[in-house]
Amino acid sequence: MEVKYAKRMMTEGGSEISDILALTAKPEVISFAGGLPAPELFPVQDMKKMADEVLDEVGTVALQYSSAQGFPKFRQQIADRMNAKQKTNVSADDILVTSGSQQALEFSAKIFIDEGDVILCESPTYLGALNAFNGYGPKYIEVETDEDGMNMEALEKVLQTTDRVKMIYVIPDFQNPTGRTWPLEKRKKFVELITKYKVVALEDNPYGELRYEGEFLPSLKSFDKEGYVVYLGTFSKILCPGYRLGWVCASPEILAKYIRCKEDGDLQTSTISQLEVSRYLEECDVDAHVLEIRALYKKRRDLMLKTIEEEFPEGVKWTHPEGGLFMWVTVPESINTTEMMKKCVENNVAYVPGVAFYPGRTKANNFRLNYSNMDEERIVTGIKRIADVIKNELR
Amino acid sequence: MEVKYAKRMMTEGGSEISDILALTAKPEVISFAGGLPAPELFPVQDMKKMADEVLDEVGTVALQYSSAQGFPKFRQQIADRMNAKQKTNVSADDILVTSGSQQALEFSAKIFIDEGDVILCESPTYLGALNAFNGYGPKYIEVETDEDGMNMEALEKVLQTTDRVKMIYVIPDFQNPTGRTWPLEKRKKFVELITKYKVVALEDNPYGELRYEGEFLPSLKSFDKEGYVVYLGTFSKILCPGYRLGWVCASPEILAKYIRCKEDGDLQTSTISQLEVSRYLEECDVDAHVLEIRALYKKRRDLMLKTIEEEFPEGVKWTHPEGGLFMWVTVPESINTTEMMKKCVENNVAYVPGVAFYPGRTKANNFRLNYSNMDEERIVTGIKRIADVIKNELR
């Protein structure tokens, strides 16, 4: 066989996520690598009740095709929740239901990126987003990023001096992979800049509701008067990922392009999933559920931070995330964390090597830790194992 | 606001499907436009039982992330069914679960098409496939198509004389929109030709199990020794569309590209949907369910054919589909069916104008009729309404 593929498929890449998932599948591995929610909190019996009600009451609707944009009532619930939690002022018409926010990331590149166009991002940034974008041939510029998020002076300089910037990708709340959060003033300044330079920004916000300390901050979208912010949300982290339900919120002209991508790409998101989760939002107390998630993840974050503090040797630094699922560890530059990962796996513990989160693959001495998916005992044991490997490396 | 999109988004198109869905939403319209299954046959109570069992027995698994390729057991069931019904010899490893076969169509263009590459297709062909492909900038060549499918002499001539043919898109069983089916010899010849010219073919087979007369024929994939056929299947027509479950079956090298598209595009298909439908295949009798569907659709096809025979005026021709969901009507060339559609909608009846199914938009005197979704009374009333409009046009 001798098959010709499109040029976009001739590159490597994309394998990191599957490698991670492969690692997490072995039960003996303590994996801080994935970004999985804690399954013990999934509202299984509630969802069973919702499934029963949906199938009893609107069964033939639930199993039929439905519209590309998504059920109006479900979109209204999403808009209401955004307005309450993200301080936006949006309506059901501004929402498209997607198959997770990963799908919205992929659509974004399809909509905005011609080969050679430039995407600006934080440094480091979410590797799944890079995978979603890469098929469309972007160039990346990593904007200098401080402890409190993207550096606005650096951003303006890049915007002033760079042609073909088509999109800026950011995660202002509890960023993946670093756990960092942008302060209020930075949010306002960012929206001011993208409006001035007329560049679309993707605000990816999967974790915003999962805050364990400090005050909730308004979304970028809440400051967006002219419509340059495209907001991506998901039910994966506040309910569960199994239904693959996310959404895009954008101004009408831009949203129309996303709806077209949806029609062309998979017609619509699962009808029955939308109806079941819509009913959950109506009949159950999702806010109470989020409180439970926050309590458990806070406990796990605190324990991971405490164990790291006690076990990691001098010269290692880590972030203190105020929410979300991840923290980011920096080891001395003598250590290559991709190499060190092999030794960790031999010791049945896993993280994601940091290099995967830099489009330029420039830094090799970081790794990402997830604290939502492992129980307390495994957090302590796993961190000790990583500490031992690091100590050995530094010897 | 002033936003720059990628070039691929600057074209029109894609609106026909949403326009169709908008029309079908009004209850007073008798719509033969969509391709919707008959909801009264959906196994609602069975699916409720499956949902209960899945959530009781593996609830936390069902609501969690899972692998990009899909559950191994579900893929094995799909492979087994293909081997039984499509006479293939494939395994679970050859299958990727997708969000409906529409997603597999979009991935196909992403995988094989650089801007300006050529896609060969039947004439007419499925408009949803054209929408899925268009984002990647293909050129289309419509291969001459006879009453029994694509003309093999014409195909070979095109293959001999055309550069950059990257993909051939065909629906050999009960084609959308015409309802035509390729005979056995044509299937063998086709696979011989694509193997000789080393061109990938997409065999899109959503309706193959829905045969109402004549003998079932083996799939193109069953003759494919070297791996040039990519087979697309779906549960939308043999079970229901609401879960958005389809699949790709391809040789390992090609399937790896589809899996990568899946990871990049939306990570994975709904975990809970896969588990519920997998359990349905195990515990319920899907073959008995397909028999019910075939009995009902045969009755509706027969009634539509009979009513057309009685009501349509001289000079109108139509196909006699041996299965599937659609028939294809050709009116005298003096009639433009897109124009005539307005009069039909005024009379509360709808079809899809034929021009949408020609990439070159070259023919204006056809339309597609669906007979699966309207009950018997509405079929008779609706066909009479269309007949009246045609008679008026010819007056």
Interface residues (C-beta under 8 A of the other chain):
Chain A: M1 E2 V3 K4 Y5 A6 K7 R8 M9 G14 I17 S18 L21 G34 L36 P37 P39 E40 F42 V44 Q45 M47 K48 A51 D52 L55 D56 G59 T60 V61 A62 L63 Q64 Y65 S66 S67 A68 T98 S99 G100 Q102 Q103 E106 K110 I111 F112 I113 D114 D117 G128 N131 A132 N134 G135 Y136 K166 K198 V200 E226 G227 Y228 S236 C240 P241 G242 Y243 R244 S251 E253 I254 K257 I259 R260 C261 E263 D264 G265 D266 L267 Q268 T269 S270 T271 I272 S273
Chain B: M1 E2 V3 K4 Y5 A6 K7 R8 M9 G14 I17 S18 L21 G34 L36 P37 P39 E40 F42 V44 Q45 M47 K48 A51 D52 L55 D56 G59 T60 V61 A62 L63 Q64 Y65 S66 S67 A68 T98 S99 G100 Q102 Q103 E106 K110 I111 F112 I113 D114 D117 G128 N131 A132 N134 G135 Y136 K166 K198 V200 E226 G227 Y228 S236 C240 P241 G242 Y243 R244 S251 E253 I254 K257 I259 R260 C261 E263 D264 G265 D266 L267 Q268 T269 S270 T271 I272 S273
